């Protein structure tokens, strides 16, 4: 019973880490990456649709993204979505494709991005701790209902704490890599 509960905790914590990784992929670094814009909502025939469902996104060089819509009628909608997003990018429209040139980041902008990354890391850590809190409550309820012994409860708590420490360490590692990526020129 404890093993299944801890396994459930591990799955929920991994979900929080996956969510963090997806979130951090959208934070701009010095390099062009399709993850910056692929989830950008585009108003397409009145329905907000992720950009990756409307166009192919390629990286011709380190500072350029090339967007080729599957349907050229959606080109204006994609362009409008990019302009209204808070990415600070202006697309170049040639009638068939859009080019996004990513300017080099200023030192001030890099610091702001690192603050944003730290904020997202803290949110992920809170999510991990919330999972731990919920699972601890479940384990204590099991013990109160005499489903497990006090020793098993202690063992389960220790196991859960080790898992939590491991996941927090993983979040810190991901954060360090992203900060290094942002700060390199």
N, C-alpha and C positions, 0 to 999 in steps of 0.2 A: 504494500500500500504506500509506503514512504517512497519507494523507488519510482512508482508511477507519478506521484505528486512532484518529486524533484525533477523527473523527466519533463513533466508539463511546464514546470518553472523554466527549465532550460530552453524548451521550445519557444516560450513566450519571450524570454530574454533575447534569444537569437533573432526573433522577429523585431524587437526594438533595435538591435544592432543593424539589421538589414535596412530598416527604415532610416536609420542614421546615415548609412552608406549611400542610400539613394538620395537623401537630402543633401549630403555633402558633394555628391557628384554634380549637382546643379550650381554649386558655388564656383564662380569663375576664378581660374588661376591664370598664369601667364600664357598657357597653351590653349589652343582651340580643341574642344572636345564636343562631340554631338550631345553629350549628356547635359550641356548647358541649356539647350533649347528643345530637346526631344519631347519633354512633357509640357511645354508651353501651350496653354489653351488657345485655340484659334476658333473664332466664331465662323463656323462653316455651315451655311444654309440654316442659320439660327440655332445651331447646336454647338456648344463648346467641345471641341475635339482636340486631343493631343496632336501636336505637330507631326510626331513620328508616324501617325496614321494617314497623314495627308501628303507627305513628301519624303524623299530619301535625303539624308543628311550625310555629307562626306567632308573630309578634311584634306583639301588639296595641299596645304602647307601648314606650318606650325601656328600661324596667326590668322587663318582664314577658314570659314565654314561655307560650304556650298550647299544650297537647298534647292532641290529639283522637285517641284510639285508633281504628283501623279496626274493631277488634273490642273491645267494651266489657268482655269477659271478661278481657282482658289489662291492664285498668286497675290492678289491685292489684300485678301483677308489675312494671309500669312504675314505680309509686310506690315499691315496695321497692327497685328498682334505683337510683333517684335518691337515696333516703335512704342506701343503703349506699355510694354513690360518694363520692369525696373532694371533691365540689363544695361541700359545706357549704350545700346548699339544701334547704328543706323544701317539698314540694308541697302545694297546697291542692286537695283532691279534692271535686268537687261531684256525683259519681256518673256523669258522662258525660265530663268533661274534667279535666285537671290544670292548675293555674296555678302557675308558678314566679315568685315575686317576687325579683328580684335586689337585695339591699341594696347601698348604696354601699360601695365598697371603702375600708378604712382605709388610712392612710399606710403602716403597717407591712406590711399585706397587699400593697400595691402594690410595695413594695421586694422582698418575697419573690417576687412574680410576675416582676419584672424579673430577679432572680437566676436563676429557672427559665428564662426566655427566654434569658439569656446562656449557660446550660448547654446548652440545645438548639442554640443557634447554634454553640457550640464543637463539639458532636457532628457537626453538618452539615459544618463545616470539616474535621474529621478524615476524614469520609467522602469529601469532595472530594480531600483529600490522598492518601488510600488509592487512589483511582482513578488519580490522577497517578502514584503509585508503581508500580502494576500496569502502566500503559501504558508508562512509562519502561522497565520491565523487558522488556516485549514489544519495544519499539523496539531496545533493546540486543541482544536475542536475534536480531532480524532482521539487525542489523549483523554480529553474530558469525557468523551462518549465511551471510553474504555476499549477503543478499537486498537490502540497501540499502548505500549507501556511507557513509563517515564524515561527509561533508558533509551528506548527507540525514538522517543521525541527528541532527546538530547542529541542522539546520533543524526537524526534527520535535520535538526537545526544546524549542526556542524557542517553537514554535507551541503546544505543550502547556502551557508555562509561562504564556503569554499567556492561554490559555483558563482555566487555573486561577486566575490573578489576577482575571479577569473574573467568574468564578463566586463567588469569595470576596467580591468587591465587591458582588455581588448579595445574598449572604447578609447582609453588613453593612447594606445598604440595607433589607432586609426586617426585620432586627432593630431598626434605628432607628425604623422606622414602628411596629412592635409596642410598643416601649418608650414611644414618644410616646402611643400609644393607651392604654396602661395608666396612664400618669402624669397624663393629663388628667382633670379633675374633671367 
